[in-house]
Amino acid sequence: MDWKNRIISDPNICHGVPCIQGTRIMVSVILDNLAEGNDATMLLREYPSLTLDDIHAAISYAAELARERFVPLETRGFMCGLRMRR
């Protein structure tokens, strides 16, 4: 899935927060719903302008961010970090 064809960041739409192109549905809203256990069917029902490809694009976008960022984690009293290879 090439998320770049579906996700935009425009300062005039939702203050530049990444959204699904042609909507004001922020990628974070999709990911938050999925993280809470809501499934794609519920998202498609609640956001009629959303498509399954849009949901997949949001997940692909998040996966790319996760590969590109260093996130410090605390495990069993030790600080460690995960850095994914590019």
Contacts in CASP RR format, 6 or more apart in sequence:
PFRMAT RR
TARGET T0000
AUTHOR 0000-0000-0000
METHOD contacts of the structure
MODEL  1
MDWKNRIISDPNICHGVPCIQGTRIMVSVILDNLAEGNDATMLLREYPSL
TLDDIHAAISYAAELARERFVPLETRGFMCGLRMRR
1 53 0 8 1.000
1 56 0 8 1.000
1 57 0 8 1.000
1 59 0 8 1.000
1 60 0 8 1.000
2 57 0 8 1.000
2 60 0 8 1.000
3 57 0 8 1.000
3 58 0 8 1.000
3 60 0 8 1.000
3 61 0 8 1.000
3 64 0 8 1.000
5 21 0 8 1.000
5 57 0 8 1.000
6 20 0 8 1.000
6 21 0 8 1.000
6 53 0 8 1.000
6 54 0 8 1.000
6 57 0 8 1.000
7 18 0 8 1.000
7 19 0 8 1.000
7 20 0 8 1.000
7 21 0 8 1.000
7 27 0 8 1.000
7 57 0 8 1.000
7 58 0 8 1.000
7 61 0 8 1.000
8 18 0 8 1.000
8 19 0 8 1.000
8 20 0 8 1.000
8 21 0 8 1.000
8 22 0 8 1.000
9 16 0 8 1.000
9 17 0 8 1.000
9 18 0 8 1.000
9 19 0 8 1.000
10 16 0 8 1.000
10 19 0 8 1.000
13 19 0 8 1.000
13 24 0 8 1.000
14 24 0 8 1.000
14 26 0 8 1.000
17 26 0 8 1.000
17 27 0 8 1.000
17 28 0 8 1.000
18 26 0 8 1.000
18 27 0 8 1.000
18 28 0 8 1.000
18 61 0 8 1.000
19 25 0 8 1.000
19 26 0 8 1.000
19 27 0 8 1.000
20 27 0 8 1.000
20 30 0 8 1.000
20 49 0 8 1.000
20 50 0 8 1.000
20 54 0 8 1.000
20 57 0 8 1.000
20 58 0 8 1.000
22 49 0 8 1.000
23 47 0 8 1.000
23 49 0 8 1.000
23 50 0 8 1.000
23 54 0 8 1.000
25 47 0 8 1.000
25 49 0 8 1.000
25 50 0 8 1.000
25 54 0 8 1.000
27 58 0 8 1.000
27 61 0 8 1.000
27 62 0 8 1.000
30 43 0 8 1.000
30 50 0 8 1.000
30 54 0 8 1.000
30 55 0 8 1.000
30 58 0 8 1.000
31 58 0 8 1.000
31 59 0 8 1.000
31 62 0 8 1.000
33 42 0 8 1.000
33 43 0 8 1.000
34 40 0 8 1.000
34 43 0 8 1.000
34 55 0 8 1.000
34 59 0 8 1.000
40 52 0 8 1.000
40 55 0 8 1.000
43 50 0 8 1.000
43 55 0 8 1.000
44 50 0 8 1.000
44 51 0 8 1.000
44 52 0 8 1.000
44 55 0 8 1.000
66 84 0 8 1.000
67 84 0 8 1.000
67 85 0 8 1.000
67 86 0 8 1.000
68 84 0 8 1.000
68 86 0 8 1.000
70 81 0 8 1.000
70 82 0 8 1.000
70 83 0 8 1.000
71 81 0 8 1.000
71 82 0 8 1.000
72 79 0 8 1.000
72 80 0 8 1.000
72 81 0 8 1.000
73 79 0 8 1.000
73 80 0 8 1.000
73 81 0 8 1.000
73 82 0 8 1.000
74 80 0 8 1.000
END
